[in-house]
Amino acid sequence: MLLSGERKILTVDNCIEKLAERGGKKLVHCHGCYDFLHPGHLYHFAFAKTFGDWLLVSLNADAYFSNKGPGRPFFNERLRAITVASLEVVDFVCIYPGFIPEKIFEKIRPEVYIKGIEYDYRRGNPKIPEEEMVAKYGGRVVYGPEENIYSSTKLIRALQACRIERED
């Protein structure tokens, strides 16, 4: 069964081809695991979309979950991509075979890169490497939104503690 959002899922190369020339459209980019879609992600994507015309969400491929702990990813990359692509606010989705999407920054050059407020260096965190990468071509990083911060890892641990079993 084909879900309507699946048409928004592109390979990285197709994404580069489609979005490199935008005809004046402003591209906003979010990147992450998005392993367990929750309200915080919905607010994050809605916030991101306010900064441009098109919203690209790139997802870490399954191989890049080593720092998330056992049993991760909870959902495989294809299911995560379909779930994110099914959201009306998201225009394009791609699975990125790396941890930081350098190739997207270099080739597509989104005008705005959105990162969760919990990563903001002004809150005492180290600067994320993406800051320098997008600055090279005149892009900018925006942190937010302020409200509705959730942790997928904490939510998954809470569900596992309740012994809820998932179906494959």
KEMI-62325 format. One line per 8 residues: number of its first residue (from 1); for each residue x, y, z of N, C-alpha, C, O. Coordinates in nm, 3 decimals, decimal comma. Each point is the difference from the previous one (the first is absolute). Layout:
<lobas>
NUM	X/Y/Z/X/Y/Z/X/Y/Z/X/Y/Z ~ ...
</lobas>
This chain:
<lobas>
1	0,084/-0,118/0,000/-0,084/0,118/0,000/0,088/0,124/0,000/0,090/0,012/0,084 ~ -0,112/0,078/-0,174/0,075/0,124/-0,010/-0,072/0,109/0,079/-0,117/0,028/-0,026 ~ 0,186/0,033/0,122/-0,056/0,111/0,075/0,029/0,130/-0,075/0,101/0,010/-0,069 ~ -0,188/0,087/0,084/0,014/0,124/-0,078/0,134/0,070/0,024/0,054/0,060/-0,092 ~ 0,000/-0,066/0,212/0,125/0,067/0,030/0,121/-0,061/-0,068/0,103/0,067/-0,014 ~ -0,114/-0,191/-0,030/0,117/-0,068/-0,058/0,053/0,070/-0,124/0,118/-0,015/-0,032 ~ -0,201/0,090/-0,039/0,047/0,072/-0,118/0,097/0,113/0,038/0,073/0,049/-0,086 ~ -0,071/-0,009/0,212/0,090/0,106/0,046/0,139/-0,053/0,035/0,092/0,079/0,022
9	-0,076/-0,210/-0,018/0,128/-0,059/0,039/0,091/-0,009/-0,123/-0,035/-0,060/-0,101 ~ 0,152/0,123/0,113/0,096/0,004/-0,109/0,133/-0,059/0,046/0,031/0,001/0,119 ~ 0,046/-0,052/-0,213/0,137/-0,037/0,033/0,078/0,130/0,020/-0,047/0,107/-0,040 ~ 0,164/-0,114/0,099/0,080/0,120/0,018/0,032/0,063/-0,136/-0,010/0,121/-0,016 ~ 0,048/-0,202/-0,081/0,032/0,053/-0,133/-0,121/0,064/-0,067/0,012/0,106/-0,061 ~ -0,130/-0,169/0,071/-0,122/0,060/-0,055/-0,035/0,129/0,072/-0,046/0,097/-0,062 ~ 0,069/-0,096/0,190/-0,025/0,118/0,081/0,090/0,115/-0,046/-0,047/0,113/-0,018 ~ 0,173/-0,142/-0,002/0,096/0,101/-0,048/-0,044/0,053/-0,136/0,001/0,120/-0,024
17	-0,038/-0,211/-0,064/-0,042/0,039/-0,135/-0,125/0,088/0,004/-0,007/0,102/-0,070 ~ -0,090/-0,141/0,152/-0,127/0,072/0,005/0,011/0,135/0,071/-0,064/0,097/-0,041 ~ 0,147/-0,089/0,146/0,000/0,120/0,084/0,117/0,096/-0,023/0,001/0,109/0,056 ~ 0,097/-0,149/-0,137/0,113/0,089/-0,025/-0,044/0,130/-0,067/0,048/0,108/0,035 ~ -0,139/-0,118/-0,128/-0,059/0,119/-0,065/-0,145/0,010/0,045/-0,083/-0,083/-0,038 ~ 0,053/0,184/0,118/-0,132/0,010/0,061/-0,091/0,107/-0,060/-0,116/0,011/0,039 ~ 0,167/0,066/-0,132/-0,084/0,103/-0,060/-0,050/0,101/0,101/-0,116/0,041/-0,006 ~ 0,200/0,000/0,098/-0,039/0,102/0,097/-0,066/-0,053/0,126/-0,026/0,077/0,093
25	-0,002/-0,205/-0,088/-0,060/-0,058/0,121/0,106/-0,010/0,109/0,114/-0,040/-0,026 ~ -0,151/0,075/0,147/0,091/-0,005/0,115/-0,011/-0,138/0,065/-0,109/-0,044/0,037 ~ 0,225/-0,023/-0,023/0,003/-0,136/0,055/0,043/0,001/0,146/0,100/0,062/0,037 ~ -0,176/-0,131/0,044/0,031/-0,021/0,141/0,031/-0,149/0,017/-0,064/-0,085/-0,062 ~ 0,162/0,055/0,145/0,046/-0,137/0,015/0,004/-0,039/0,148/0,050/0,075/0,083 ~ -0,102/-0,191/-0,052/0,010/-0,063/0,132/0,067/-0,136/-0,021/-0,024/-0,067/-0,100 ~ 0,106/0,028/0,195/0,066/-0,129/-0,011/0,003/-0,066/0,137/0,022/0,066/0,101 ~ -0,044/-0,197/-0,099/0,007/-0,073/0,125/-0,040/-0,144/-0,017/-0,016/-0,050/-0,112
33	0,001/-0,017/0,223/-0,037/-0,142/0,001/-0,150/-0,018/-0,022/-0,042/-0,082/-0,081 ~ -0,037/0,160/0,153/-0,146/-0,008/-0,006/-0,047/-0,144/0,011/-0,081/-0,049/-0,078 ~ 0,136/-0,018/0,179/-0,025/-0,142/0,020/-0,140/-0,029/0,049/-0,061/-0,101/-0,037 ~ 0,012/0,186/0,119/-0,130/-0,022/0,063/-0,072/0,133/-0,005/0,015/0,083/0,089 ~ -0,093/-0,062/-0,194/-0,063/0,129/-0,024/-0,093/0,036/0,116/-0,086/-0,079/0,038 ~ 0,105/0,197/0,017/-0,077/0,044/0,117/-0,039/0,147/-0,017/0,044/0,064/-0,096 ~ -0,126/-0,009/0,186/-0,045/0,139/-0,014/0,113/0,101/-0,013/-0,016/0,100/-0,070 ~ 0,129/-0,122/0,135/0,112/0,092/-0,013/0,048/0,012/-0,144/0,035/0,109/-0,045
41	-0,033/-0,222/-0,027/0,038/0,004/-0,140/-0,101/0,078/-0,083/0,037/0,076/-0,089 ~ -0,165/-0,093/0,118/-0,104/0,071/-0,075/0,016/0,151/0,017/-0,009/0,075/-0,097 ~ 0,032/-0,031/0,220/0,022/0,143/0,026/0,129/0,046/-0,069/0,005/0,111/-0,054 ~ 0,097/-0,193/0,057/0,129/0,033/-0,063/-0,018/0,022/-0,150/0,051/0,098/-0,054 ~ -0,120/-0,189/-0,013/-0,021/0,013/-0,144/-0,089/0,120/-0,034/0,027/0,072/-0,097 ~ -0,132/-0,049/0,175/-0,087/0,116/-0,024/0,078/0,130/0,018/-0,015/0,093/-0,078 ~ 0,098/-0,087/0,181/0,086/0,116/0,025/0,095/0,019/-0,119/0,016/0,112/-0,049 ~ 0,045/-0,218/0,004/0,095/0,007/-0,111/-0,066/0,055/-0,126/0,058/0,085/-0,068
49	-0,175/-0,131/0,038/-0,068/0,040/-0,123/-0,028/0,150/-0,005/-0,013/0,057/-0,109 ~ 0,005/0,009/0,223/-0,026/0,144/0,002/0,118/0,081/-0,056/-0,015/0,119/-0,026 ~ 0,130/-0,183/0,008/0,119/0,071/-0,048/0,021/-0,012/-0,152/0,098/0,053/-0,052 ~ -0,188/-0,122/-0,019/0,021/-0,013/-0,143/-0,120/-0,058/-0,073/-0,108/-0,018/0,056 ~ 0,132/-0,011/-0,183/-0,105/-0,053/-0,086/-0,006/-0,152/-0,001/-0,108/-0,059/-0,003 ~ 0,226/-0,003/0,007/0,009/-0,146/-0,004/0,073/-0,050/0,123/0,098/0,060/0,044 ~ -0,147/-0,171/0,011/0,066/-0,063/0,114/0,053/-0,137/-0,041/-0,074/-0,090/-0,038 ~ 0,206/0,078/0,047/0,068/-0,127/-0,023/0,038/-0,059/0,134/0,061/0,066/0,084
57	-0,098/-0,191/-0,063/0,040/-0,072/0,120/0,088/-0,116/-0,044/-0,044/-0,087/-0,075 ~ 0,169/0,087/0,122/0,087/-0,113/-0,027/0,013/-0,082/0,127/0,009/0,054/0,111 ~ -0,009/-0,186/-0,128/0,005/-0,093/0,112/0,132/-0,075/0,001/0,054/-0,034/-0,106 ~ -0,001/0,009/0,225/0,118/-0,085/0,010/-0,037/-0,141/-0,043/-0,104/-0,053/0,041 ~ 0,188/-0,008/-0,123/-0,019/-0,140/-0,038/0,015/-0,088/0,124/0,061/0,041/0,099 ~ -0,115/-0,159/-0,105/0,004/-0,093/0,114/0,140/-0,022/0,054/0,018/-0,015/0,121 ~ 0,082/0,013/-0,207/0,138/-0,027/0,041/0,057/0,107/0,092/0,104/-0,022/0,062 ~ -0,170/0,138/-0,051/0,052/0,111/0,079/-0,075/0,020/0,132/-0,022/0,113/0,043
65	-0,016/-0,222/0,018/-0,068/0,005/0,128/0,085/-0,054/0,113/-0,052/-0,030/0,108 ~ 0,179/0,017/-0,129/0,087/-0,064/0,099/-0,001/0,071/0,135/0,023/-0,063/0,103 ~ -0,047/0,192/-0,103/0,002/0,075/0,126/-0,135/0,003/0,071/-0,013/0,064/0,105 ~ -0,087/-0,129/-0,159/-0,134/0,005/0,058/-0,031/-0,114/0,096/-0,100/0,004/0,072 ~ 0,185/-0,106/-0,070/-0,022/-0,110/0,092/-0,060/-0,122/-0,066/-0,033/0,001/-0,119 ~ 0,018/-0,108/0,198/-0,051/-0,126/-0,054/-0,146/0,012/-0,046/-0,079/0,076/0,056 ~ 0,047/-0,154/-0,158/-0,138/-0,001/-0,050/-0,034/0,118/-0,088/-0,116/0,020/-0,035 ~ 0,216/0,057/-0,002/-0,025/0,116/-0,084/0,065/-0,021/-0,136/0,109/-0,057/-0,005
73	-0,167/0,098/-0,100/-0,122/0,079/-0,001/-0,121/-0,087/0,036/-0,002/-0,120/-0,024 ~ -0,095/0,185/0,081/-0,123/-0,067/0,037/-0,077/-0,039/-0,126/-0,053/-0,110/-0,012 ~ 0,048/0,205/-0,082/-0,059/-0,025/-0,132/0,110/0,012/-0,104/0,088/0,085/0,014 ~ -0,091/-0,168/-0,117/0,104/0,006/-0,102/-0,013/0,128/-0,084/-0,102/0,069/0,006 ~ 0,206/-0,040/-0,082/0,007/0,126/-0,075/-0,116/0,017/-0,097/-0,050/0,111/-0,017 ~ 0,007/-0,217/-0,047/-0,112/0,011/-0,095/-0,129/0,040/0,072/-0,073/0,087/-0,047 ~ 0,045/-0,152/0,161/-0,122/0,035/0,075/0,008/0,142/0,056/-0,100/0,072/0,002 ~ 0,219/-0,032/0,043/0,016/0,136/0,050/-0,022/0,102/-0,112/-0,065/0,102/0,021
81	0,117/-0,131/-0,140/-0,017/0,091/-0,114/-0,146/0,010/-0,040/-0,049/0,110/-0,027 ~ -0,021/-0,221/0,023/-0,143/0,002/-0,036/-0,080/0,080/0,103/-0,087/0,078/-0,037 ~ 0,117/-0,097/0,164/-0,073/0,071/0,104/0,020/0,150/-0,012/-0,096/0,076/0,002 ~ 0,221/-0,032/-0,016/0,028/0,143/-0,012/-0,059/0,056/-0,130/-0,056/0,109/0,001 ~ 0,069/-0,182/-0,111/-0,052/0,046/-0,128/-0,152/0,011/0,000/-0,056/0,074/-0,081 ~ -0,011/-0,145/0,168/-0,146/0,005/0,007/-0,052/0,129/0,063/-0,120/0,028/-0,006 ~ 0,208/0,049/0,065/-0,040/0,126/0,062/-0,019/0,107/-0,107/0,085/0,016/-0,088 ~ -0,194/0,056/0,094/-0,031/0,103/-0,100/0,106/0,110/-0,004/0,030/0,052/-0,107
89	0,025/-0,016/0,219/0,096/0,110/0,009/0,135/-0,032/-0,066/0,075/0,091/-0,034 ~ -0,045/-0,218/0,015/0,127/-0,044/-0,058/-0,015/-0,013/-0,152/-0,093/-0,064/-0,049 ~ 0,187/0,124/-0,024/-0,006/-0,004/-0,146/0,086/-0,110/-0,062/-0,040/-0,061/-0,099 ~ 0,158/0,036/0,158/0,092/-0,100/-0,053/0,068/-0,073/0,115/0,027/0,059/0,105 ~ 0,002/-0,187/-0,126/0,069/-0,082/0,099/0,109/-0,079/-0,072/-0,021/-0,049/-0,111 ~ 0,137/0,038/0,174/0,101/-0,090/-0,052/0,071/-0,067/0,117/0,010/0,055/0,109 ~ 0,039/-0,175/-0,135/0,077/-0,076/0,100/0,146/0,030/-0,029/0,049/-0,025/-0,110 ~ 0,019/0,078/0,209/0,139/0,041/-0,020/0,096/-0,104/0,056/-0,011/-0,038/0,116
97	0,105/-0,010/-0,199/0,092/-0,105/0,044/0,121/0,056/0,077/0,115/-0,026/-0,035 ~ -0,143/0,101/0,137/0,105/0,059/0,082/-0,062/0,064/0,122/-0,122/0,002/0,015 ~ 0,206/0,051/0,071/-0,052/0,058/0,123/-0,039/0,147/-0,019/-0,108/0,042/0,043 ~ 0,195/0,037/-0,106/-0,028/0,140/-0,030/-0,011/0,013/-0,152/0,088/-0,049/-0,071 ~ -0,194/0,113/0,020/-0,025/0,001/-0,145/0,085/0,101/-0,078/-0,054/0,092/-0,062 ~ 0,185/-0,110/0,064/0,092/0,093/-0,067/-0,031/0,016/-0,148/0,003/0,111/-0,053 ~ -0,033/-0,222/-0,013/-0,026/0,005/-0,145/-0,121/0,087/-0,032/-0,002/0,070/-0,101 ~ -0,099/-0,074/0,186/-0,118/0,084/-0,021/0,038/0,147/0,015/-0,041/0,084/-0,080
105	0,121/-0,054/0,183/0,043/0,139/0,018/0,082/0,047/-0,119/-0,020/0,111/-0,049 ~ 0,112/-0,194/0,002/0,090/0,037/-0,109/-0,073/0,015/-0,134/0,028/0,093/-0,075 ~ -0,120/-0,183/0,046/-0,062/-0,005/-0,132/-0,133/0,076/-0,008/-0,027/0,066/-0,100 ~ -0,055/-0,075/0,204/-0,133/0,061/-0,005/0,000/0,139/0,064/-0,074/0,089/-0,044 ~ 0,155/-0,070/0,146/0,013/0,128/0,069/-0,133/0,057/0,051/-0,043/0,106/-0,045 ~ -0,021/-0,175/0,138/-0,124/0,055/0,055/0,027/0,136/0,066/0,104/0,020/0,063 ~ -0,197/0,069/-0,079/0,016/0,134/0,059/-0,002/-0,005/0,152/0,072/0,074/0,067 ~ -0,156/-0,164/-0,012/-0,014/-0,010/0,145/0,009/-0,146/0,042/-0,062/-0,088/-0,060
113	0,140/0,063/0,163/0,012/-0,133/0,060/-0,056/0,012/0,142/0,046/0,083/0,078 ~ -0,143/-0,166/-0,047/-0,067/0,006/0,131/0,051/-0,113/0,088/0,004/-0,116/-0,042 ~ 0,034/0,151/0,162/0,044/-0,099/0,099/-0,079/0,025/0,128/-0,035/0,114/0,030 ~ 0,007/-0,219/0,044/-0,076/0,013/0,124/0,067/0,093/0,100/0,123/0,007/0,007 ~ -0,203/0,064/0,067/0,048/0,098/0,098/0,093/-0,063/0,102/0,084/0,069/0,059 ~ -0,097/-0,199/-0,036/0,086/-0,068/0,097/0,145/-0,009/-0,046/0,088/-0,036/0,079 ~ -0,061/0,069/-0,206/0,137/0,000/-0,053/0,061/0,140/-0,004/0,117/0,015/-0,037 ~ -0,191/0,086/0,072/0,044/0,140/-0,013/0,123/0,027/0,087/-0,002/-0,022/0,121
121	0,107/0,071/-0,183/0,124/0,030/0,072/-0,018/0,111/0,101/0,078/0,010/0,095 ~ -0,178/0,074/-0,113/-0,025/0,109/0,096/-0,059/-0,053/0,131/-0,019/0,076/0,095 ~ -0,009/-0,204/-0,092/-0,047/-0,066/0,122/0,112/-0,080/0,066/-0,025/-0,086/0,084 ~ 0,148/0,115/-0,124/0,114/-0,067/0,062/0,048/-0,124/-0,071/0,091/-0,067/0,048 ~ -0,150/0,035/-0,161/0,042/-0,116/-0,080/0,114/0,039/-0,092/0,016/0,118/-0,032 ~ 0,063/-0,215/-0,011/0,101/0,031/-0,101/-0,069/0,035/-0,132/-0,111/-0,047/-0,027 ~ 0,175/0,130/-0,055/-0,058/0,032/-0,131/-0,005/-0,126/-0,085/0,093/-0,080/-0,001 ~ -0,202/0,064/-0,068/-0,014/-0,115/-0,090/0,083/0,025/-0,126/0,013/0,114/-0,043
129	0,044/-0,220/-0,017/0,082/0,018/-0,120/-0,076/0,060/-0,117/0,059/0,062/-0,088 ~ -0,190/-0,080/0,086/-0,083/0,052/-0,108/0,006/0,153/-0,008/-0,016/0,057/-0,107 ~ 0,040/0,009/0,220/0,010/0,147/0,002/0,102/0,047/-0,103/-0,030/0,087/-0,082 ~ 0,149/-0,143/0,088/0,108/0,039/-0,091/-0,030/-0,043/-0,144/0,029/0,073/-0,094 ~ -0,088/-0,192/0,079/-0,027/-0,052/-0,134/-0,097/0,088/-0,077/0,022/0,028/-0,118 ~ -0,130/0,016/0,182/-0,099/0,082/-0,071/0,047/0,144/-0,014/-0,039/0,068/-0,095 ~ 0,120/-0,021/0,188/0,053/0,137/-0,009/0,090/0,018/-0,122/0,008/0,110/-0,055 ~ 0,060/-0,216/0,012/0,091/0,006/-0,115/-0,068/0,051/-0,126/0,062/0,067/-0,082
137	-0,190/-0,099/0,066/-0,070/0,043/-0,121/-0,107/0,105/0,028/-0,080/0,032/-0,088 ~ 0,078/0,023/0,210/-0,094/0,107/0,032/-0,130/-0,046/0,061/-0,092/0,081/0,019 ~ 0,081/-0,210/0,014/-0,119/-0,050/0,067/0,007/0,032/0,149/0,100/0,051/0,049 ~ -0,207/-0,083/0,020/-0,001/0,024/0,145/-0,068/-0,114/0,073/-0,083/-0,071/-0,055 ~ 0,121/0,056/0,182/-0,061/-0,099/0,088/-0,096/0,073/0,092/0,032/0,105/0,056 ~ -0,151/-0,161/-0,042/-0,100/0,053/0,093/-0,032/-0,112/0,098/-0,021/-0,115/-0,040 ~ 0,016/0,148/0,168/-0,032/-0,097/0,104/-0,143/0,023/0,049/-0,043/0,113/0,019 ~ -0,029/-0,222/0,000/-0,134/0,015/0,053/-0,086/-0,118/-0,039/0,048/-0,093/-0,065
145	-0,172/0,095/0,103/-0,066/0,103/0,079/0,025/-0,018/0,150/0,053/-0,102/0,044 ~ -0,090/0,202/0,031/0,022/-0,002/0,145/-0,087/-0,104/0,071/0,046/-0,067/0,092 ~ -0,169/0,053/-0,136/-0,095/-0,087/0,071/0,002/-0,143/-0,054/0,052/-0,027/-0,108 ~ -0,108/-0,060/0,185/-0,023/-0,139/-0,040/0,127/-0,077/-0,036/0,009/-0,061/-0,107 ~ 0,087/0,064/0,196/0,122/-0,077/-0,019/-0,020/-0,139/0,058/-0,034/-0,015/0,118 ~ 0,054/-0,085/-0,200/-0,011/-0,139/0,042/0,129/-0,071/-0,039/0,074/0,048/-0,085 ~ -0,048/-0,159/0,146/0,113/-0,083/-0,037/-0,053/-0,135/-0,045/-0,065/-0,071/0,076 ~ 0,093/0,036/-0,202/-0,042/-0,131/-0,051/0,059/-0,111/0,085/-0,068/-0,097/0,032
153	0,195/0,111/0,004/0,068/-0,102/0,080/-0,072/-0,020/0,132/-0,022/-0,114/0,042 ~ -0,013/0,222/0,025/-0,070/-0,012/0,129/-0,139/-0,060/-0,017/-0,043/-0,082/0,082 ~ -0,027/0,120/-0,188/-0,133/-0,056/-0,025/0,009/-0,150/-0,029/-0,081/-0,078/0,050 ~ 0,178/0,038/-0,129/0,015/-0,142/-0,032/0,036/-0,079/0,125/-0,052/-0,109/0,022 ~ 0,141/0,163/0,060/0,034/-0,068/0,126/-0,121/-0,015/0,090/-0,018/-0,104/0,064 ~ -0,065/0,207/-0,059/-0,121/-0,007/0,083/-0,095/-0,108/-0,053/-0,059/-0,074/0,078 ~ 0,045/0,067/-0,209/-0,085/-0,104/-0,059/0,056/-0,140/0,027/-0,074/-0,093/0,030 ~ 0,205/0,080/-0,042/0,062/-0,129/0,026/-0,016/-0,041/0,146/-0,017/-0,118/0,031
161	0,021/0,216/0,057/-0,019/-0,028/0,142/-0,140/-0,051/0,028/-0,022/-0,075/0,095 ~ -0,072/0,116/-0,177/-0,139/-0,048/0,015/-0,020/-0,135/-0,066/-0,109/-0,057/0,006 ~ 0,215/0,005/-0,068/-0,001/-0,129/-0,067/-0,101/-0,008/-0,115/-0,063/-0,103/-0,024 ~ 0,049/0,215/-0,045/-0,084/0,001/-0,118/0,078/-0,063/-0,113/0,113/0,041/-0,028 ~ -0,170/-0,139/-0,037/0,071/-0,068/-0,109/-0,046/0,059/-0,132/-0,119/0,028/-0,020 ~ 0,212/-0,011/-0,070/-0,033/0,050/-0,132/-0,021/-0,118/-0,095/0,050/-0,110/0,022 ~ -0,126/0,137/-0,125/-0,021/-0,101/-0,103/0,084/0,036/-0,120/0,008/0,117/-0,036 ~ 0,055/-0,215/-0,026/0,081/0,026/-0,120/-0,081/-0,026/-0,124/0,050/0,016/-0,111
</lobas>
